[in-house]
Every structure is written in structure tokens, then in C-alpha cells.
Amino acid sequence: MDFSYATQLKHPVFKVLAQHAAKEGVEVYVIGGWVRDLLLEIPSKDIDILVIGDGPALANAVAQILKVKKVSVFKNYGTAHFRYKDLDVEFVGARKESYQADSRKPFTESGTLQDDQNRRDFTINSMAISLNQADFGQLIDPFNGLADLEKGVIRTPLDPIVTYNDDPLRMLRAIRFATRLEFKIERSSLEAMTQLAPRLSIISQERITDELNKMILTKTPSRAFKLLQVTTLLEQFFPEMIALQGIETKDGKAHKDNFLHTLEVLDNISQHTTDLWLRWAAILHDIAKPPTKRFDKVVGWTFHGHEELGAKMVPRIFKRLRLPLDHQMKYVQKLVRLHLRPIALVKGSVTDAAIRRLLHEAGDDIDDLMTLCNADITSKNEFKVKRYKQNFELVAEKLKVVEEKDRVRNFQPPVSGQLIMDTFQIGPCSEIGIIKTHIKDAILEGDISNDYTEAVAEMLKIGASLGLIVHQPPAPAE
């Protein structure tokens, strides 16, 4: 069947490419993701240009015509790139590839359009549109990628064993595309992925984690994790999450499948945030349940302390997965450690002191913590969920009231260590920490207000109890 997409190729980049190619007698095509997204009617700003010949040379010539000043050339890969207005345009010469068993980096040599389409990962990414004068706008689709788009299928152009064995990263890309586009992966492809899952060992962790993060940022990331689990790919790099799966029953008492629960929490939170690290907090919030699981004949299954152990596991998991070890890791660690606190308030009586302590510990992340805890309310009992969420709204309202009244989010005690030293004429010592901690606790418990005058009075009282003598009375509040 003859397809023409000439009317969709009106951008100046395509016009200049076509004219210059005709002038120089060079074959040129737009290929890959831009073509796929055009057919799916998804806006795309990334254009891959395939040249039967020298890609960088064509890039430099076209850039000069378009008055683009900067062209990045990557000689090792035979590619070039420039940005024109709102588009990223990449040029590559057509090539064929061959692989060695211990590397995903291929040996390449110049090839034909067919050679280049053969080496592509999926049929939906193998389609090309001609920019040549004789057949401008014609779709070249040797593997029926258009039909796969219409059916919503991820399929490899060649035997999936060959495609995935050559470059195992393609297995993760298959899952990412299936998740993002809400497509199915062809059965033979799934079987090949399961068979070749151990081949993921030749891929750098940075590459694996980059694909994983893209899956996590999709609309329904649980779909990706279920595919990773069923193909055994997940256990190759994230064994802690695999350990969450399964239900154990003892004396007629069972616990829920914490793998499926985690995915439900992840999907819940994804409806309210696109923040990658808040989604990671959802993934890791129950990560320590397997090592803390115990059975009690009276209460059944318990996971005491899983929030504290989970927080301790976060740095190790982040380090292994090559995730950032700075403020993002500490943010996730904090949310994992605190994730039971708001839910505990829902279950019990909500005191101002408990609210103040939660506000102080969560600081500016209190809203994200509440989002996580709200997403963590999962049950097949609709009445139970509704009651929990109503109580949760009461806690959220109480947080606002106490914060406005007591101003304890991220607060530091009004009395500084320097003031304590000046007042009692002492140097650095343990008594300073004792006084500051006592004042902080007194404020959080509501015994005194978050106020300088009251804090100074408390300082003098505690100092006297420690045998300290006032040498320089503190100045009154301004």
C-alpha cells in the first residue's frame, strides 16, 4: 500500500534537506521516533535524519544553509547534531552492525537503508519517510511497523533472540515503550526477554537506571514493573523489590502481597505528582518489610521497624543503582522513615504535640509526606478506605492549624548556643546540648510557646537545675 506524508513535512528543515540532497545526489530519510510519533499524532521535537553516505557532512552543509552556528560532530559514531529553533536534529550515515558476545557496542560499517532498518530495535521505530525528490513523503515500512502501531504491539524487526542478544538494553526499552504507549509486547519477544534476562549483566548500571527512571515517570508505572518481574529482568538489578512479592499464610492468617501493594501505591501517587523522587519514595516505602517480617500468634504478621530499616537501606540501594547520593537520596530516606507517622495519627488521637513533632521532623517535605501516606491507603474494602481518607483529611487540617499557630516547621529553638555560653559564662560543653534539647522538646510538647521570652525563662530554669550560675543576664526580646 502506498503511503505519502508529504503534507506533514513542511518544516524548513525538511525543505532544505530535500533540496540539498537533490542537488548533491544524496539519499536522505527521516527515520525512527519522529516517524513513529507522527503516525501516533504525538508532537515530537527530535528528528533523526538517515543519510546514505556521510551524515556529518550533510549536517554541516544543511546547518550552513539554515544559518545554524553550532554543529556537534561525534566522529566515533559517525553522527552529528544541531538545534534549529525548537527542534533537535541528528544526522547519521546508514550502517550495518555486528556484535561481540561481551559488549553491546557494535562494529559498524557503511550500509544501505535496508541494513539500517534491520538494525533498529522495534518495527515501530524502523519506519522511514523519504525526503528524496522521486518519492518525497513516501513511507518505507519493510517490517509492517504501521500495522503494529495500529494493533498496539511491540515487536522486533528480526528474530527477538538476535535483537536482544545483540543489545540487551533493548529489552528494557521494549518495556518502556510498552508502558508509555500502553502497547503489548509480542509473546515471542517476552519469551526471548525471559530467556536472555541474565544478558543484562553486560549493560552498565547507569544505562539500566536511566531506562528504569523513564518507566517510573510514565502514567502507569506499575505496568513496567509487572513486565520487569514476569520476564525476570527486575531480579537482575533490584532483588530487594523482588523480595516483596508473595503471600504467606500461617494459622489461617495471611499478609498482603507487598510487591503488588507497592505498585498500587506507586500508581496512586503518580496521579498526583510527576516528581521522580517522590515516586521513588513510594517504591521504597515498604522495602524493608521482608527482613522485618515476623509472625505473632495473637496479632498475626508484623513488620515492626520496617520504616527505620527501610531508611537505612535507601543509601545502599541508591548507591548500587547509581542514583544520586545527595539531597535526592536524603529526601527519599526521610519520607521512607516517616511514612507511618501520619497514618499512626489517623489511627489514634491527634494531639498537638504529635503534630508539632511531625511538622518539625518533616519540615518543608510535609506536603510530600502527606501525599505519600494518602497514596499508601490501599484496601479492597471501600468503606475502610473512605473512613481512612476522611480521618486523613482531619490530620491534614490539624497540620495547617498547628503550623499557623506554633510555627514549628524547620524551627530552631529561639535560644542559641552562643546565648547559653554568654549567659552562664561557659565554653562548649554537654550542658549546652541538654538545655537546647530540653527547650526544643518543651516547645514541641506545648509546655512553652515558640517564643524568645518563654525560651529564655526555660533556659534559666534548666541552667539552675544543672548548677550553672548566671553571669550575664540575657537581653529582653526586642
C-alpha positions as CSV (number, residue, x, y, z in Angstrom):
1,M,0.0,0.0,0.0
2,D,1.3,3.4,-0.9
3,F,1.5,6.0,1.9
4,S,2.5,9.6,1.5
5,Y,3.2,12.1,4.3
6,A,4.4,15.0,2.2
7,T,2.0,17.4,3.8
8,Q,3.5,16.7,7.2
9,L,7.0,17.6,6.0
10,K,6.5,21.4,5.7
11,H,9.1,22.4,8.3
12,P,12.0,24.3,6.8
13,V,14.5,21.6,7.9
14,F,12.8,19.1,5.6
15,K,12.6,21.5,2.7
16,V,16.3,22.4,2.9
17,L,17.3,18.8,3.4
18,A,15.3,17.7,0.3
19,Q,16.7,20.5,-1.8
20,H,20.3,19.9,-0.8
21,A,20.1,16.1,-1.1
22,A,18.7,16.5,-4.6
23,K,21.5,18.9,-5.5
24,E,24.2,16.6,-4.2
25,G,22.6,13.4,-5.4
26,V,22.4,12.0,-1.8
27,E,19.7,9.7,-0.5
28,V,18.2,11.0,2.8
29,Y,15.3,9.9,5.0
30,V,13.7,10.9,8.3
31,I,13.6,7.7,10.4
32,G,12.7,6.3,13.9
33,G,11.0,8.0,16.7
34,W,9.8,11.1,14.8
35,V,8.1,9.0,12.2
36,R,6.5,6.8,14.9
37,D,5.2,9.9,16.8
38,L,3.9,11.5,13.6
39,L,1.8,8.4,12.9
40,L,0.6,8.3,16.5
41,E,-0.2,12.1,16.3
42,I,2.2,12.8,19.2
43,P,4.2,16.1,19.0
44,S,7.9,15.5,18.7
45,K,10.9,17.8,18.7
46,D,13.6,15.2,17.9
47,I,14.3,14.4,14.3
48,D,16.6,11.6,13.2
49,I,17.9,12.0,9.7
50,L,19.4,9.0,7.9
51,V,21.9,9.6,5.1
52,I,23.1,7.0,2.7
53,G,26.6,8.4,2.9
54,D,28.3,10.9,5.2
55,G,25.9,12.1,7.9
56,P,28.2,14.8,9.5
57,A,29.0,16.3,6.1
58,L,25.3,16.7,5.3
59,A,24.7,18.1,8.8
60,N,27.3,20.8,8.3
61,A,26.0,21.7,4.8
62,V,22.4,22.0,6.0
63,A,23.4,23.9,9.1
64,Q,25.2,26.5,6.9
65,I,22.1,27.0,4.8
66,L,19.9,27.3,7.9
67,K,22.5,29.7,9.4
68,V,22.9,27.4,12.4
69,K,26.2,28.3,14.1
70,K,27.0,25.2,16.2
71,V,27.1,21.6,14.9
72,S,28.3,18.9,17.2
73,V,30.1,16.1,15.4
74,F,30.8,12.7,17.0
75,K,33.4,11.1,14.8
76,N,33.5,7.8,16.6
77,Y,29.8,7.2,15.9
78,G,29.6,8.9,12.5
79,T,26.9,11.2,13.8
80,A,26.2,14.9,14.0
81,H,23.7,17.1,15.8
82,F,22.4,20.7,15.8
83,R,19.5,22.6,17.2
84,Y,17.3,24.6,14.9
85,K,14.7,26.7,16.6
86,D,12.6,24.3,18.7
87,L,14.0,21.1,17.0
88,D,16.9,18.8,17.8
89,V,18.1,17.3,14.5
90,E,20.5,14.4,14.5
91,F,22.3,13.1,11.3
92,V,23.7,9.6,10.9
93,G,25.0,7.7,8.0
94,A,23.2,4.4,7.2
95,R,25.1,1.5,8.6
96,K,25.0,-2.2,9.4
97,E,26.2,-3.7,12.7
98,S,27.8,-6.8,14.1
99,Y,28.2,-7.6,17.8
100,Q,30.5,-9.5,20.1
101,A,29.0,-11.5,23.0
102,D,30.5,-9.4,25.8
103,S,29.5,-6.0,24.6
104,R,26.5,-4.0,23.4
105,K,28.8,-1.7,21.4
106,P,28.7,-2.9,17.7
107,F,31.2,-3.0,15.0
108,T,29.8,-0.7,12.3
109,E,30.3,-0.2,8.6
110,S,28.5,1.8,5.9
111,G,25.3,0.2,4.7
112,T,22.0,0.7,2.9
113,L,18.7,1.9,4.0
114,Q,17.6,-1.7,4.5
115,D,20.8,-2.5,6.5
116,D,19.9,0.4,8.8
117,Q,16.3,-0.6,9.2
118,N,17.4,-4.2,10.0
119,R,19.5,-3.0,13.0
120,R,16.6,-1.0,14.6
121,D,15.2,-2.2,17.9
122,F,11.4,-2.4,17.1
123,T,9.3,-2.4,14.0
124,I,7.6,0.9,15.2
125,N,11.0,2.5,15.3
126,S,12.2,1.1,11.9
127,M,9.9,3.1,9.7
128,A,11.4,5.8,7.4
129,I,9.9,8.6,5.3
130,S,11.7,9.5,2.1
131,L,13.0,13.1,1.7
132,N,14.2,12.3,-1.9
133,Q,12.7,14.1,-4.9
134,A,11.5,11.0,-6.6
135,D,9.3,9.7,-3.7
136,F,9.2,12.6,-1.3
137,G,6.9,11.8,1.7
138,Q,6.7,8.0,1.0
139,L,6.7,5.7,4.0
140,I,9.2,2.9,3.8
141,D,7.9,0.2,6.2
142,P,9.6,-3.2,5.5
143,F,8.5,-4.8,8.8
144,N,4.9,-3.6,9.0
145,G,5.5,-1.2,11.7
146,L,2.4,0.8,10.8
147,A,0.3,-2.3,11.4
148,D,2.0,-2.9,14.8
149,L,1.2,0.7,15.7
150,E,-2.4,0.2,14.8
151,K,-2.6,-3.0,16.8
152,G,-0.6,-1.6,19.7
153,V,2.2,-4.2,19.6
154,I,5.9,-4.0,20.4
155,R,7.8,-6.4,18.0
156,T,11.4,-6.7,16.9
157,P,12.3,-6.4,13.1
158,L,14.4,-9.6,13.3
159,D,14.3,-12.6,15.5
160,P,13.9,-11.2,19.1
161,I,16.7,-13.6,20.3
162,V,19.1,-11.9,17.9
163,T,17.9,-8.4,18.6
164,Y,18.0,-8.7,22.4
165,N,21.2,-10.8,22.4
166,D,23.0,-8.1,20.4
167,D,21.9,-5.3,22.7
168,P,20.2,-6.4,25.9
169,L,19.3,-2.8,26.8
170,R,16.6,-3.2,24.1
171,M,14.7,-5.4,26.5
172,L,14.3,-2.5,28.9
173,R,13.4,-0.2,26.0
174,A,10.7,-2.6,25.0
175,I,9.1,-2.4,28.4
176,R,9.4,1.4,28.5
177,F,7.7,1.8,25.1
178,A,5.0,-0.7,26.1
179,T,4.3,1.2,29.3
180,R,4.5,4.7,27.8
181,L,2.4,3.9,24.7
182,E,0.1,1.3,26.6
183,F,1.1,-1.4,24.0
184,K,1.5,-5.1,24.4
185,I,4.8,-6.9,23.9
186,E,4.6,-9.7,21.3
187,R,4.7,-13.2,23.0
188,S,7.9,-14.4,21.3
189,S,9.6,-11.1,22.4
190,L,8.5,-11.7,26.0
191,E,9.9,-15.3,25.8
192,A,13.2,-14.1,24.4
193,M,13.5,-11.4,27.1
194,T,12.9,-14.0,29.8
195,Q,15.5,-16.3,28.3
196,L,18.1,-13.6,27.9
197,A,17.5,-11.7,31.1
198,P,21.0,-12.6,32.5
199,R,22.5,-10.8,29.5
200,L,21.6,-7.6,31.2
201,S,24.9,-8.0,33.1
202,I,26.8,-6.6,30.2
203,I,24.9,-3.3,30.4
204,S,26.2,-0.5,32.7
205,Q,24.0,0.2,35.7
206,E,23.7,3.9,34.6
207,R,22.0,2.8,31.4
208,I,19.7,0.4,33.2
209,T,18.7,3.0,35.8
210,D,18.1,5.6,33.1
211,E,15.6,3.3,31.4
212,L,14.1,2.5,34.8
213,N,13.6,6.1,35.7
214,K,11.8,6.7,32.4
215,M,9.5,3.8,33.2
216,I,8.8,5.3,36.7
217,L,7.8,8.6,35.1
218,T,5.1,7.1,32.9
219,K,1.4,7.4,33.6
220,T,1.0,3.9,35.0
221,P,4.5,2.7,36.1
222,S,3.1,-0.5,37.7
223,R,2.7,-1.9,34.2
224,A,6.5,-1.6,33.7
225,F,7.3,-3.3,37.0
226,K,5.0,-6.2,36.3
227,L,6.7,-6.8,32.9
228,L,10.1,-6.5,34.6
229,Q,9.0,-9.0,37.2
230,V,7.4,-11.6,34.8
231,T,10.5,-11.5,32.5
232,T,12.9,-11.9,35.5
233,L,14.6,-8.7,34.4
234,L,13.9,-7.0,37.7
235,E,15.7,-9.6,39.8
236,Q,18.9,-8.9,37.7
237,F,19.3,-5.4,39.3
238,F,16.7,-4.9,42.0
239,P,16.4,-8.0,44.2
240,E,15.0,-6.1,47.2
241,M,11.9,-5.3,45.2
242,I,11.5,-8.9,44.1
243,A,11.7,-10.0,47.8
244,L,8.5,-8.0,48.4
245,Q,6.4,-10.4,46.3
246,G,4.3,-13.3,47.6
247,I,1.7,-14.0,50.3
248,E,2.5,-16.2,53.3
249,T,-0.3,-17.8,55.4
250,K,0.1,-19.2,58.9
251,D,-2.6,-20.4,61.3
252,G,-5.1,-19.1,58.8
253,K,-3.6,-15.6,58.9
254,A,-2.1,-14.1,55.7
255,H,-0.3,-10.9,54.9
256,K,-0.8,-9.0,51.6
257,D,1.5,-9.2,48.6
258,N,3.8,-6.2,49.4
259,F,5.1,-6.1,45.8
260,L,1.6,-5.6,44.4
261,H,0.8,-3.2,47.2
262,T,3.9,-1.1,46.4
263,L,2.8,-0.9,42.8
264,E,-0.6,0.2,43.8
265,V,0.9,3.0,46.0
266,L,3.2,4.0,43.1
267,D,0.2,4.2,40.7
268,N,-1.8,6.2,43.3
269,I,1.0,8.7,43.8
270,S,1.6,9.0,40.1
271,Q,-1.9,10.5,39.7
272,H,-0.8,13.4,41.9
273,T,2.9,14.1,41.1
274,T,5.4,13.8,38.3
275,D,8.3,14.2,40.8
276,L,10.7,11.3,40.2
277,W,12.0,11.2,43.8
278,L,8.5,11.2,45.4
279,R,7.7,8.3,43.1
280,W,10.9,6.6,44.3
281,A,9.8,7.1,47.9
282,A,6.6,5.2,47.0
283,I,8.7,2.4,45.6
284,L,10.9,2.1,48.7
285,H,8.4,2.9,51.5
286,D,7.9,-0.8,52.4
287,I,11.2,-2.1,51.0
288,A,12.3,-3.4,54.5
289,K,9.2,-5.5,55.1
290,P,10.7,-8.8,54.1
291,P,13.6,-8.7,56.6
292,T,11.4,-7.4,59.4
293,K,8.5,-9.9,58.9
294,R,7.6,-11.8,62.0
295,F,4.6,-14.0,63.0
296,D,2.7,-13.5,66.3
297,K,0.0,-16.0,67.2
298,V,-2.2,-13.2,68.6
299,V,-1.8,-10.4,66.1
300,G,-0.6,-12.3,63.1
301,W,2.1,-10.9,60.7
302,T,4.1,-7.9,61.8
303,F,6.7,-5.7,60.2
304,H,7.9,-3.7,63.2
305,G,10.6,-1.2,62.5
306,H,10.4,-1.6,58.7
307,E,10.3,2.2,58.3
308,E,13.6,2.7,60.2
309,L,15.4,-0.3,58.5
310,G,14.0,0.9,55.1
311,A,15.5,4.3,55.6
312,K,18.9,2.6,56.3
313,M,18.6,0.6,53.1
314,V,17.9,3.6,50.9
315,P,21.6,4.7,50.6
316,R,22.8,1.2,49.8
317,I,20.1,0.8,47.1
318,F,20.8,4.3,45.6
319,K,24.5,3.6,45.5
320,R,24.1,0.3,43.7
321,L,21.6,1.7,41.2
322,R,23.8,4.7,40.6
323,L,21.1,7.1,41.8
324,P,22.3,10.5,43.2
325,L,23.6,10.2,46.8
326,D,23.0,13.9,47.7
327,H,19.8,15.7,48.6
328,Q,17.5,13.4,46.5
329,M,18.6,10.4,48.4
330,K,18.2,12.1,51.8
331,Y,14.7,13.3,50.7
332,V,13.7,9.7,49.9
333,Q,15.3,8.4,53.1
334,K,13.3,10.9,55.2
335,L,10.0,10.0,53.6
336,V,10.6,6.3,54.0
337,R,11.5,6.8,57.7
338,L,8.4,9.0,58.4
339,H,5.8,7.3,56.2
340,L,4.0,5.6,59.1
341,R,3.7,8.7,61.2
342,P,0.7,10.4,59.6
343,I,-1.1,7.1,59.4
344,A,-0.4,6.5,63.1
345,L,-2.1,9.8,63.8
346,V,-5.1,8.7,61.8
347,K,-5.4,5.6,63.9
348,G,-5.1,7.3,67.2
349,S,-6.0,10.6,68.9
350,V,-4.4,13.6,67.2
351,T,-2.6,15.6,69.8
352,D,-1.0,19.0,69.1
353,A,2.3,17.6,70.4
354,A,2.4,14.8,67.9
355,I,1.5,17.2,65.1
356,R,4.3,19.6,66.2
357,R,6.9,16.8,66.2
358,L,5.8,15.6,62.8
359,L,6.0,19.1,61.4
360,H,9.4,19.6,62.9
361,E,10.8,16.3,61.5
362,A,9.3,16.5,58.1
363,G,10.0,20.2,57.6
364,D,9.3,21.5,54.1
365,D,8.6,17.9,52.9
366,I,5.5,17.6,55.0
367,D,3.2,18.0,52.0
368,D,5.0,15.4,50.0
369,L,4.9,13.1,53.0
370,M,1.1,13.5,53.3
371,T,0.8,12.8,49.5
372,L,2.8,9.6,50.0
373,C,0.7,8.5,53.0
374,N,-2.5,9.2,51.3
375,A,-1.4,7.0,48.4
376,D,-0.5,4.3,50.9
377,I,-4.1,3.9,51.9
378,T,-5.0,0.8,49.8
379,S,-7.7,-1.8,50.5
380,K,-10.3,-3.7,48.7
381,N,-12.7,-2.6,51.5
382,E,-14.1,0.7,50.1
383,F,-15.7,1.6,53.4
384,K,-12.4,1.2,55.2
385,V,-10.6,3.4,52.6
386,K,-13.2,6.1,52.7
387,R,-13.0,6.2,56.6
388,Y,-9.2,6.4,56.5
389,K,-9.2,9.2,53.9
390,Q,-11.8,11.2,55.9
391,N,-9.6,10.8,59.0
392,F,-6.6,11.7,57.0
393,E,-8.2,15.0,55.9
394,L,-8.7,15.8,59.6
395,V,-5.0,15.3,60.2
396,A,-4.1,17.5,57.2
397,E,-6.3,20.2,58.6
398,K,-4.8,19.9,62.0
399,L,-1.3,20.2,60.5
400,K,-2.3,23.6,58.9
401,V,-3.8,24.9,62.2
402,V,-0.8,23.9,64.4
403,E,1.7,25.2,61.8
404,E,0.0,28.6,61.7
405,K,-0.2,28.8,65.5
406,D,3.2,27.4,66.6
407,R,5.5,27.9,63.5
408,V,7.4,24.7,64.2
409,R,8.2,23.6,60.7
410,N,12.1,23.6,60.4
411,F,12.3,25.7,63.5
412,Q,15.4,26.2,65.6
413,P,15.0,26.9,69.3
414,P,14.8,30.7,70.0
415,V,17.8,30.3,72.4
416,S,21.1,29.8,70.6
417,G,24.2,28.0,71.9
418,Q,26.1,31.3,72.0
419,L,23.4,32.9,74.2
420,I,23.7,30.0,76.7
421,M,27.5,30.3,76.8
422,D,27.3,34.1,77.3
423,T,24.6,33.9,80.0
424,F,26.4,31.2,82.1
425,Q,30.0,32.1,81.1
426,I,30.8,28.6,79.9
427,G,32.6,27.2,76.9
428,P,31.4,24.4,74.6
429,C,30.1,21.5,76.8
430,S,27.4,18.9,77.1
431,E,25.2,21.2,79.2
432,I,24.5,23.4,76.1
433,G,23.1,20.5,74.2
434,I,21.0,19.4,77.2
435,I,19.5,22.9,77.5
436,K,18.8,23.3,73.8
437,T,17.2,19.8,73.6
438,H,15.0,20.5,76.6
439,I,13.8,23.8,75.2
440,K,13.0,22.2,71.8
441,D,11.1,19.3,73.4
442,A,9.2,21.8,75.7
443,I,8.1,23.7,72.6
444,L,7.1,20.6,70.7
445,E,5.2,19.2,73.7
446,G,3.4,22.6,74.1
447,D,4.8,23.2,77.5
448,I,6.1,26.6,76.3
449,S,5.4,28.7,73.2
450,N,7.9,29.0,70.3
451,D,8.8,32.4,71.8
452,Y,12.1,34.0,72.8
453,T,11.0,35.2,76.2
454,E,9.5,31.9,77.3
455,A,12.5,30.0,75.9
456,V,14.9,32.2,77.9
457,A,12.9,31.6,81.1
458,E,13.1,27.9,80.5
459,M,16.9,28.2,79.8
460,L,17.4,29.9,83.1
461,K,15.4,27.3,85.0
462,I,17.2,24.3,83.4
463,G,20.6,26.1,83.9
464,A,19.9,26.4,87.6
465,S,18.9,22.7,87.8
466,L,22.3,21.9,86.3
467,G,24.1,24.1,88.8
468,L,25.0,26.8,86.3
469,I,25.2,30.4,87.6
470,V,24.0,33.4,85.6
471,H,26.9,35.8,84.9
472,Q,25.3,37.9,82.1
473,P,21.5,38.2,82.1
474,P,20.2,37.8,78.5
475,A,18.8,40.8,76.8
476,P,14.9,41.1,76.7
477,A,13.1,40.4,73.5
478,E,13.0,43.3,71.0
